[in-house]
Amino acid sequence: MRKIADYDVSGKKVLVRVDFNCPVENGMISGDTRIRAHAKTIKELSDRGAKVIVLSHQGRVGRDDFLNLEQHAKALHRVLGKDVLFVDDIVGNNAQHAISKLKNGEILVLDNVRLLKCEIEHPDGDGEIVYHLSKITDYFVLDALSVAHRNHSSVVGFCRKMPCFVGDIMAAEIDAVDKVRHGTDVTFILGGSKVDDSFKIMSTWLSNGKAKEVLVGGALAVLLLRANGYNVGESENYLKNSNLSDKIPKAKELLDKFDGKIVLPIDVGLSIRTENPTDGSSIITREDVLISNINKGQIWDVGDATIKKCHDIINNSHYIVMNGPLGVYEIDDFARGTKKILESIANCDAFSLIGGGHTITAIDKFGINSNHFSYVSLSGKALIKYICGEELCGITALEENEKKFPIYKSNK
């Protein structure tokens, strides 16, 4: 794929599809990690004289996190320290007028692309956003691996109409994942509650023999412990209420097939709820027990013996991939496992790829310098698919575009 960094963009109207999708609390975006990351590509294009038009989504229709992008434009302004324009339109007269008035180096954020039905519902990734914007712009840049698995108009549609490029952030992310994909003896550390994604990684990488070991935590560990015959205390109710009990047969199948390669916790941090004798309120305390001694409480973290075992494995690894927290890291008493493991990875010599929104949030919460990891991915589902060898429609579209719209490299 051709990189936008290799081409002259001065005076060109450049559409940049980024992923500004942020956590939302009470109608306000509460984290700007993705905005800060994509700001690097946007700034580079602006500094080189491009007229930058930013496309992104936020949330999904009908959910509380479905917002317009005015807050995101203001956040981008704070990160860049330069003016950022915003228009509450995408393809209408207001948007087209704002694009036509842009000067070299100016930045315009258009509104949430998911306000358009064509973005998700158009069967071939085309639609009005492509029809209107491809006529009044020169280049399209896809800078978000995190959306590259979606056959959406703003991801693949422009690749059929105009010269397209991969952005710096997406290119770096692909390089990082490719380095792991071409590696051997990869150590995976998987947590969180998206067990289907973890099952996919385990099945793919353990089947091809390229995974050294898979360490587990979070809801995934609870499920695997239960499948291995352990009493999981009150977490049994969690498995039933979240429909994870239905996945016990698949979990057992993986444990049997890859015996010894899936490393279960040795001990866990239990959440024990007791009653305050003074006012009757609930008190939650942590109690660490061996997995063979679980008979009450909920599993909210891995224990110190497990942390030590993981630390030793990490220090003897060449490649490490971590996706998902190992416990309820939002509560300080149960953040120990996630924090200690992330610190171990940050301080080791292995090539480390960190992914998953909650994992990134945990890094910020613990104040760990993200530069101490080889690469911190902005992607979720797309990362899982790509690391497991699946083709992503966004990447395929960019590869095909280069043949359809050849242009000459600049001399810079």
NUPA-110430 format. One record per residue (C-alpha): residue number from 1; residue in three letters; x, y, z. Coordinates in steps of 0.2 Angstrom, whole numbers. Each point is the difference from the previous one (the first is absolute). Layout:
N
NUM ALA X Y Z
...
% end
This chain:
412
1 MET 0 0 0
2 ARG 6 17 -4
3 LYS 3 12 15
4 ILE -6 18 -1
5 ALA 16 5 8
6 ASP 9 -3 -17
7 TYR -11 11 -10
8 ASP -2 19 -3
9 VAL -16 6 8
10 SER 3 19 0
11 GLY -16 9 -6
12 LYS -9 -17 -1
13 LYS -17 -4 9
14 VAL 4 -15 10
15 LEU -14 -11 8
16 VAL 7 -9 15
17 ARG -10 -14 8
18 VAL 5 -2 18
19 ASP -8 -8 15
20 PHE -4 13 13
21 ASN -12 -12 9
22 CYS 2 5 18
23 PRO -7 -6 17
24 VAL -15 10 5
25 GLU -6 5 17
26 ASN -16 10 3
27 GLY 0 6 -18
28 MET 19 6 0
29 ILE 15 -9 -7
30 SER 11 -6 14
31 GLY 16 -5 -9
32 ASP 9 7 -14
33 THR 13 -14 -3
34 ARG -5 -3 -18
35 ILE -2 18 -4
36 ARG 18 3 6
37 ALA 6 -15 -11
38 HIS -8 6 -16
39 ALA 5 18 3
40 LYS 17 -5 -6
41 THR -6 -4 -17
42 ILE -11 15 -1
43 LYS 14 12 6
44 GLU 12 -7 -13
45 LEU -12 3 -14
46 SER -5 17 6
47 ASP 19 5 2
48 ARG 3 -6 -18
49 GLY -14 12 -6
50 ALA -14 -12 -3
51 LYS -18 5 3
52 VAL -5 -13 12
53 ILE -18 -7 2
54 VAL -2 -12 14
55 LEU -13 -14 0
56 SER -4 -10 15
57 HIS -14 -9 10
58 GLN -5 1 18
59 GLY -11 -14 7
60 ARG -14 -9 -8
61 VAL -18 6 -4
62 GLY -12 -2 15
63 ARG 14 -1 13
64 ASP 5 13 13
65 ASP 17 2 -8
66 PHE -7 5 -17
67 LEU 5 19 0
68 ASN 5 13 -13
69 LEU 19 4 -2
70 GLU 0 18 6
71 GLN 9 -6 17
72 HIS 12 -10 -10
73 ALA 5 15 -11
74 LYS 3 10 16
75 ALA 10 -14 7
76 LEU 10 0 -16
77 HIS 3 18 1
78 ARG 7 -2 18
79 VAL 12 -13 -6
80 LEU 6 8 -15
81 GLY 1 18 7
82 LYS -7 6 -17
83 ASP -17 5 -6
84 VAL -12 -14 -5
85 LEU -16 4 -9
86 PHE -16 -10 3
87 VAL -16 -1 -10
88 ASP -16 -10 6
89 ASP -2 -7 -18
90 ILE 8 -14 -10
91 VAL -6 1 -18
92 GLY -12 15 -1
93 ASN 2 18 -6
94 ASN 8 5 17
95 ALA 14 -13 -1
96 GLN 3 3 -18
97 HIS 1 18 2
98 ALA 12 -2 15
99 ILE 11 -11 -10
100 SER 1 12 -15
101 LYS 6 14 11
102 LEU 14 -10 8
103 LYS 17 8 -1
104 ASN 17 -9 -1
105 GLY 4 -8 17
106 GLU -18 2 7
107 ILE -9 -14 9
108 LEU -19 -4 -1
109 VAL -9 -13 10
110 LEU -16 -6 -8
111 ASP -14 -7 11
112 ASN -3 -18 5
113 VAL 0 -11 -16
114 ARG -12 -12 8
115 LEU -13 14 -1
116 LEU -2 -6 -18
117 LYS -9 -16 -3
118 CYS 11 -4 -15
119 GLU 15 -2 12
120 ILE -5 -17 7
121 GLU -15 -5 -10
122 HIS 7 2 -18
123 PRO 4 -18 -6
124 ASP 16 4 -10
125 GLY 7 14 11
126 ASP -5 13 -12
127 GLY -14 14 3
128 GLU -3 18 1
129 ILE 16 4 10
130 VAL 11 -7 -14
131 TYR -11 7 -14
132 HIS 1 18 7
133 LEU 17 1 8
134 SER 10 -9 -13
135 LYS -5 14 -12
136 ILE 7 14 10
137 THR 16 -7 7
138 ASP 17 -7 -7
139 TYR 6 -14 11
140 PHE -7 -12 14
141 VAL 10 -7 14
142 LEU -5 -14 11
143 ASP 9 2 17
144 ALA -9 -12 11
145 LEU 3 -19 0
146 SER -14 0 13
147 VAL -13 2 -13
148 ALA 9 -9 -15
149 HIS -11 -15 3
150 ARG -16 9 -3
151 ASN -7 1 -18
152 HIS -7 17 4
153 SER -1 15 -13
154 SER 13 11 9
155 VAL 12 -15 1
156 VAL 0 -9 -17
157 GLY -11 11 -11
158 PHE 12 14 -5
159 CYS 13 -14 -6
160 ARG -11 -2 -15
161 LYS -1 18 -5
162 MET 17 9 3
163 PRO 18 -2 5
164 CYS 1 -7 18
165 PHE 14 -3 12
166 VAL 4 -8 17
167 GLY 3 13 14
168 ASP 15 0 12
169 ILE -9 -7 15
170 MET -8 -15 -10
171 ALA 16 -4 -9
172 ALA 10 -1 17
173 GLU -14 -11 7
174 ILE 1 -12 -14
175 ASP 19 0 1
176 ALA -2 -5 19
177 VAL -12 -13 -3
178 ASP 9 -7 -14
179 LYS 16 -2 10
180 VAL -10 -11 13
181 ARG -8 -10 -14
182 HIS 16 -4 -7
183 GLY 8 -4 17
184 THR 0 -17 9
185 ASP -1 -5 18
186 VAL -12 15 3
187 THR -7 2 18
188 PHE -18 5 1
189 ILE -8 8 15
190 LEU -19 0 -2
191 GLY -13 7 12
192 GLY -16 10 0
193 SER -17 -6 -4
194 LYS 0 -3 -19
195 VAL 4 -18 1
196 ASP -5 -4 -18
197 ASP 15 11 -6
198 SER 11 -8 12
199 PHE -6 -18 -6
200 LYS 4 5 -17
201 ILE 18 6 4
202 MET 3 -16 10
203 SER -7 -12 -13
204 THR 10 9 -14
205 TRP 17 2 8
206 LEU 0 -16 10
207 SER -5 -10 -15
208 ASN 14 7 -11
209 GLY 13 -3 14
210 LYS 5 19 0
211 ALA -6 4 17
212 LYS 12 -4 15
213 GLU -13 1 13
214 VAL -17 9 3
215 LEU -2 8 18
216 VAL -18 4 5
217 GLY -9 11 12
218 GLY -17 9 1
219 ALA -16 -8 -5
220 LEU 9 -11 -12
221 ALA 10 -8 15
222 VAL -16 -2 10
223 LEU -8 -10 -15
224 LEU 16 -10 -2
225 LEU 1 -4 18
226 ARG -18 -6 0
227 ALA 3 -10 -15
228 ASN 15 -8 8
229 GLY -11 -6 15
230 TYR 4 13 13
231 ASN -13 8 11
232 VAL -1 18 -5
233 GLY -10 6 15
234 GLU -13 14 -3
235 SER 8 2 -17
236 GLU -12 -14 -5
237 ASN -14 12 -1
238 TYR 10 12 -10
239 LEU 3 -14 -13
240 LYS -18 -4 -1
241 ASN -6 19 0
242 SER 12 4 -14
243 ASN -4 -16 -10
244 LEU 18 -5 1
245 SER -6 -17 8
246 ASP -5 -5 -18
247 LYS 19 1 -5
248 ILE 6 -12 13
249 PRO 0 -15 -13
250 LYS 11 11 -12
251 ALA 11 5 14
252 LYS 3 -18 6
253 GLU 3 -5 -18
254 LEU 14 13 -1
255 LEU 8 -6 17
256 ASP 0 -18 -6
257 LYS 7 3 -17
258 PHE 14 12 6
259 ASP 4 -8 16
260 GLY 13 10 10
261 LYS 1 14 -13
262 ILE -15 10 8
263 VAL 7 6 17
264 LEU -14 2 13
265 PRO 2 10 16
266 ILE 8 -8 15
267 ASP -10 11 12
268 VAL -13 14 -2
269 GLY -5 16 9
270 LEU -18 -3 6
271 SER -12 14 3
272 ILE -8 -4 17
273 ARG -16 10 4
274 THR -4 3 19
275 GLU -12 10 10
276 ASN 6 16 9
277 PRO -6 -4 18
278 THR -3 19 4
279 ASP -11 5 -14
280 GLY -4 -16 -10
281 SER 9 6 -16
282 SER 10 -12 -11
283 ILE 19 -1 2
284 ILE 10 -8 -14
285 THR 17 -7 5
286 ARG 13 -10 -9
287 GLU 5 -17 5
288 ASP 14 -10 -10
289 VAL -2 -19 0
290 LEU 6 -14 -10
291 ILE -11 -6 -14
292 SER -3 -16 9
293 ASN -7 9 15
294 ILE -13 11 -8
295 ASN -17 -3 8
296 LYS -7 18 2
297 GLY 2 17 -8
298 GLN 2 5 -18
299 ILE 16 -1 -10
300 TRP 5 18 -3
301 ASP 19 -1 -3
302 VAL 15 -12 -1
303 GLY 10 -3 16
304 ASP 18 3 4
305 ALA 7 -17 -4
306 THR -8 1 -17
307 ILE 7 17 -2
308 LYS 18 -7 4
309 LYS -2 -14 -12
310 CYS -6 12 -14
311 HIS 15 11 4
312 ASP 12 -14 -3
313 ILE -8 -5 -16
314 ILE 0 17 -7
315 ASN 19 2 4
316 ASN 3 -15 -10
317 SER -10 5 -15
318 HIS 5 7 -17
319 TYR -17 6 -6
320 ILE -15 5 12
321 VAL -18 4 -5
322 MET -11 6 14
323 ASN -19 3 -3
324 GLY -12 4 14
325 PRO 2 3 19
326 LEU 3 -14 12
327 GLY -13 6 13
328 VAL -11 14 5
329 TYR 14 12 -2
330 GLU -12 15 2
331 ILE -1 -4 19
332 ASP 17 3 8
333 ASP 0 -15 11
334 PHE -2 -11 -15
335 ALA 11 9 -12
336 ARG 16 -9 6
337 GLY 1 -14 -13
338 THR -3 12 -15
339 LYS 12 13 7
340 LYS 14 -12 4
341 ILE -1 -10 -16
342 LEU 0 16 -10
343 GLU 15 7 9
344 SER 9 -17 -3
345 ILE -3 2 -18
346 ALA 6 18 -1
347 ASN 16 -5 9
348 CYS 4 -16 -10
349 ASP 11 -1 -16
350 ALA -14 -9 -11
351 PHE -9 8 -14
352 SER -16 4 7
353 LEU -17 4 -8
354 ILE -14 6 11
355 GLY -18 1 -6
356 GLY -18 2 6
357 GLY -9 16 6
358 HIS 0 -5 19
359 THR 19 -5 -1
360 ILE 4 18 -7
361 THR -11 8 14
362 ALA 9 -10 13
363 ILE 17 6 -6
364 ASP -6 18 2
365 LYS -8 -4 17
366 PHE 17 -7 6
367 GLY 10 14 -7
368 ILE 11 -12 -10
369 ASN 10 8 -14
370 SER -7 -8 -16
371 ASN 16 3 -9
372 HIS 7 -14 11
373 PHE -10 -12 -11
374 SER 5 -4 -17
375 TYR -17 4 -7
376 VAL -17 5 8
377 SER -14 -4 -12
378 LEU -15 10 -2
379 SER -10 -15 -7
380 GLY -12 -12 7
381 LYS -9 -13 -11
382 ALA 11 5 -15
383 LEU 16 -4 9
384 ILE -7 -17 5
385 LYS -5 -4 -18
386 TYR 16 6 -7
387 ILE 12 -8 12
388 CYS -10 -16 -4
389 GLY 4 1 -18
390 GLU -17 6 -7
391 GLU 0 13 -14
392 LEU -7 17 4
393 CYS -11 8 -13
394 GLY 8 17 3
395 ILE 17 -6 -3
396 THR -6 -10 -16
397 ALA -8 16 -6
398 LEU 16 10 2
399 GLU 10 -13 -9
400 GLU -12 -1 -15
401 ASN -1 19 -1
402 GLU 19 2 -3
403 LYS -2 -10 -16
404 LYS -16 10 -5
405 PHE 6 17 3
406 PRO 19 1 -2
407 ILE 9 16 3
408 TYR 18 6 1
409 LYS 10 1 15
410 SER 6 18 6
411 ASN 18 4 0
412 LYS 0 5 18
% end
